[in-house]
Amino acid sequence: MGTFGIWHILILAAVALVLFGGRGKVSDLMGDFGKGISSFKKGLAEKDDPQVINAGDINKDKTTT
């Protein structure tokens, strides 16, 4: 239990590479995540356009009802 095998070292190296490798990949990822959440909130706050909501009804075939 006190020894580290090759798999432990490889997994720790992979985690360190993901977290600290490159040019701030984690900060870029969190920035993109924040932009996505703010965009989602903005989309929820916008007024709904009834033409967009009912766009699926236009394409329905009314002969099959």
N, C-alpha and C positions, 0 to 999 in steps of 0.2 A: 504494500500500500504506500510505502514511503518512496518508492522508486518511480522514476518516469521512464516509460518505454518510448520507443520510436514514434508510436502513434500519438502519444500525449504531446511530444515535442512538435510533431508536424501540425497537429490541430492548434496548438498555441501559436505557432508561427503563422498559420493561415489567418487566425483571428487578429494577430498583431498586424499582419499585412493589410487586412481589410480596414482595420481601424486607423492605422497610422501611415499606410502607404499612399503614394501618389501625392496629389495636391489638395488634401482636405476633402476626400470623398464623402466622409460622414457629414461634414458641414454642408456640402453641396446637396446631399441627399435630404438633410433636414430642411434646407432652404426650399427645395422643390416640394417637399411635403407641406410646408407652410403655405406656399403659393397655391397648391392644390386645394387646401382647406379654405383659404380666403376666397378662391374662385368659386368653390362650392357654396359658401355662405352668400356670396354675391348673387349667384344664380337662384338661390332660394328666396332672396330678398326682392328680386325683380318681380314686377307685375306680370302675371301670366297673360300671354297673348292667346285669345280664344281660337284664332285661325291656326295656330301651331298645334294646339291641343287637339283640335278636331280634324287635323290633316289626315289621320288614318281613316276617318269616315268617308272621305271623298273617294278614296280608292276602292271602297267595298263594292262588290257586285250586288246590285239590288235585285237581280233576277233570281237569286238563290234563296231569298227569304221566305 
